[in-house]
Amino acid sequence: MTDPSTPPAPSAFGSHHEQVVFCHDEATGLKAIIAIYSTALGPALGGTRFYPYASEAAALTDVLNLSQGMAYKNALAGLDLGGGKAVIIGDPRTLKTEALLRAYGRFVQSLNGRYFTACDVGTFSPDMDLIARECEFVTGRTVEHGGAGDSSVLTAFGVYQGMRASAQHLWGDTSLAGRRIGVAGVGKVGRHLVGHLVDEGADVVITDPYEPAVAALAATYPSITAVADTDALIREPLDVYAPCALGGALNDDSVEVLTAQVVCGAANNQLAHDGIEKRLQERGITYAPDYCVNAGGVIQVADELEGFDFDRAKMRATSIYDTTLGVLEHAQAEGISPSLAADRMAEKRMRDVGRLRQVYLP
Ligand SMILES: NC(=O)c1ccc[n+]([C@@H]2O[C@H](COP(=O)([O-])OP(=O)(O)OC[C@H]3O[C@@H](n4cnc5c(N)ncnc54)[C@H](O)[C@@H]3O)[C@@H](O)[C@H]2O)c1
């Protein structure tokens, strides 16, 4: 008998996803789930996360959420791409082999272009090169194989554009010169972001538990200061707070002590729960939605589909300025939160552009 206190197992039925595929290759230990949320705007693009999930249910929940997020991110970024994502269940340090990745590639190929994969947590460009030996529908490849390389370069550039738009919206001026900006997490994205901010004359404060990352950045940019941890950073007098580490940076505790008037950073899923945005609004803090400002990376890998051209991809990532400004203005005009405004704009594009396929073309 089922224990009534046990939460129901997640199911793809009842969600709004188009297609969810379980892939199994016993010999290599491959257990993967590919989820396609929407192909209204084109083939679904999203990375493959290789992670030791505690259960299949946890993996399914994650891939359903992540693929939906990609559909919204790609739609708002103006890409002709739908949203999908994949997870491989297991510890990449022990399970990842050439054979497993190539087996996975054959399953991606079997979707015949409905899903394009890319890197995510636990997968890297050389892995994409292996997958691509069995499959045509792969981005995020190494530069030697025509890929875009490290996507954090344009992710950081896009966050910088989002920050300029937020400054324009709030202070009537795009300039960040003289603004005090706190960056939490100076990994791949955060360190590039710090470069843009210092170049513009901002007063940058950083924190990262990984001491070598802090030391390297301080050596490159002697003007920046470092504080002990994120808790100390958000209590510093700041104009802008840029979460560039893990999700959930904006929670019931942090939102109460935040001094910054703008939050704009690269981290995915910054809001710990939906109620946080209301509290940010009450405190008069402008929140630039995470998936709006961190789309530079997907813009970068999507460019590979046309044969990668960095300048063209950078030009496209510049549009994050206009998109962010549009989201903030729409939110203000409608009296809604920026996240809701972003969601509505993404949904409208999926609906309006997606329905054009109804017009038959021979
Ligand atoms: N890399 C991309 O192109 C990309 C694209 C979109 C979104 N993102 C998101 O941006 C964020 C950063 O990505 P990344 O590629 O730079 O990751 P990364 O792993 O290279 O860097 C994250 C950094 O955060 C630090 N960190 C961990 N816990 C911290 C804490 N409590 N306080 C402060 N710093 C902490 C780590 O030491 C590390 O240096 C992630 O949330 C990621 O999902 C990245």
The ligand as an SDF file (V2000), in Angstrom:
LIG
                    3D

 44 48  0  0  0  0  0  0  0  0999 V2000
   29.1380   29.7520  -17.7820 N   0  0  0  0  0  0  0  0  0  0  0  0
   28.1010   30.2200  -18.4720 C   0  0  0  0  0  0  0  0  0  0  0  0
   28.1670   30.4780  -19.6590 O   0  0  0  0  0  0  0  0  0  0  0  0
   26.7790   30.4860  -17.7450 C   0  0  0  0  0  0  0  0  0  0  0  0
   25.6570   30.8070  -18.5180 C   0  0  0  0  0  0  0  0  0  0  0  0
   24.4420   31.1010  -17.8810 C   0  0  0  0  0  0  0  0  0  0  0  0
   24.3820   31.0360  -16.4790 C   0  0  0  0  0  0  0  0  0  0  0  0
   25.4960   30.6920  -15.7660 N   0  0  0  0  0  0  0  0  0  0  0  0
   25.3780   30.6450  -14.2890 C   0  0  0  0  0  0  0  0  0  0  0  0
   26.2800   31.5990  -13.7130 O   0  0  0  0  0  0  0  0  0  0  0  0
   26.7830   31.0880  -12.4710 C   0  0  0  0  0  0  0  0  0  0  0  0
   28.3140   31.0680  -12.5020 C   0  0  0  0  0  0  0  0  0  0  0  0
   28.7250   30.2230  -13.5600 O   0  0  0  0  0  0  0  0  0  0  0  0
   30.2840   29.9640  -13.8470 P   0  0  0  0  0  0  0  0  0  0  0  0
   30.3400   29.2810  -15.1630 O   0  0  0  0  0  0  0  0  0  0  0  0
   31.0540   31.2240  -13.6100 O   0  0  0  0  0  0  0  0  0  0  0  0
   30.5960   28.9180  -12.6800 O   0  0  0  0  0  0  0  0  0  0  0  0
   32.0140   28.6510  -11.9810 P   0  0  0  0  0  0  0  0  0  0  0  0
   31.8450   27.3530  -11.2800 O   0  0  0  0  0  0  0  0  0  0  0  0
   33.1310   28.8470  -12.9230 O   0  0  0  0  0  0  0  0  0  0  0  0
   32.1370   29.8390  -10.8920 O   0  0  0  0  0  0  0  0  0  0  0  0
   31.3510   29.9120   -9.7410 C   0  0  0  0  0  0  0  0  0  0  0  0
   32.2190   30.5670   -8.6720 C   0  0  0  0  0  0  0  0  0  0  0  0
   31.4010   30.8030   -7.5320 O   0  0  0  0  0  0  0  0  0  0  0  0
   32.1810   30.5290   -6.3810 C   0  0  0  0  0  0  0  0  0  0  0  0
   31.2890   30.2940   -5.2450 N   0  0  0  0  0  0  0  0  0  0  0  0
   30.7510   29.1170   -4.8140 C   0  0  0  0  0  0  0  0  0  0  0  0
   30.0090   29.3440   -3.7180 N   0  0  0  0  0  0  0  0  0  0  0  0
   30.0660   30.6740   -3.4640 C   0  0  0  0  0  0  0  0  0  0  0  0
   29.5020   31.5000   -2.4570 C   0  0  0  0  0  0  0  0  0  0  0  0
   28.7310   31.0250   -1.5040 N   0  0  0  0  0  0  0  0  0  0  0  0
   29.7790   32.8390   -2.5050 N   0  0  0  0  0  0  0  0  0  0  0  0
   30.5570   33.3550   -3.4690 C   0  0  0  0  0  0  0  0  0  0  0  0
   31.1300   32.6120   -4.4400 N   0  0  0  0  0  0  0  0  0  0  0  0
   30.8800   31.2830   -4.4350 C   0  0  0  0  0  0  0  0  0  0  0  0
   33.0300   29.3440   -6.7680 C   0  0  0  0  0  0  0  0  0  0  0  0
   34.1670   29.2250   -5.9290 O   0  0  0  0  0  0  0  0  0  0  0  0
   33.3960   29.7020   -8.2150 C   0  0  0  0  0  0  0  0  0  0  0  0
   34.6010   30.4360   -8.2720 O   0  0  0  0  0  0  0  0  0  0  0  0
   26.1200   29.7180  -12.2860 C   0  0  0  0  0  0  0  0  0  0  0  0
   24.9500   29.8710  -11.5190 O   0  0  0  0  0  0  0  0  0  0  0  0
   25.7580   29.3040  -13.6970 C   0  0  0  0  0  0  0  0  0  0  0  0
   24.6560   28.4150  -13.7210 O   0  0  0  0  0  0  0  0  0  0  0  0
   26.6780   30.4380  -16.3580 C   0  0  0  0  0  0  0  0  0  0  0  0
  1  2  1  0
  2  3  2  0
  2  4  1  0
  4  5  1  0
  4 44  2  0
  5  6  2  0
  6  7  1  0
  7  8  2  0
  8  9  1  0
  8 44  1  0
  9 10  1  0
  9 42  1  0
 10 11  1  0
 11 12  1  0
 11 40  1  0
 12 13  1  0
 13 14  1  0
 14 15  2  0
 14 16  1  0
 14 17  1  0
 17 18  1  0
 18 19  2  0
 18 20  1  0
 18 21  1  0
 21 22  1  0
 22 23  1  0
 23 24  1  0
 23 38  1  0
 24 25  1  0
 25 26  1  0
 25 36  1  0
 26 27  1  0
 26 35  1  0
 27 28  2  0
 28 29  1  0
 29 30  1  0
 29 35  2  0
 30 31  1  0
 30 32  2  0
 32 33  1  0
 33 34  2  0
 34 35  1  0
 36 37  1  0
 36 38  1  0
 38 39  1  0
 40 41  1  0
 40 42  1  0
 42 43  1  0
M  CHG  2   8   1  16  -1
M  END
$$$$
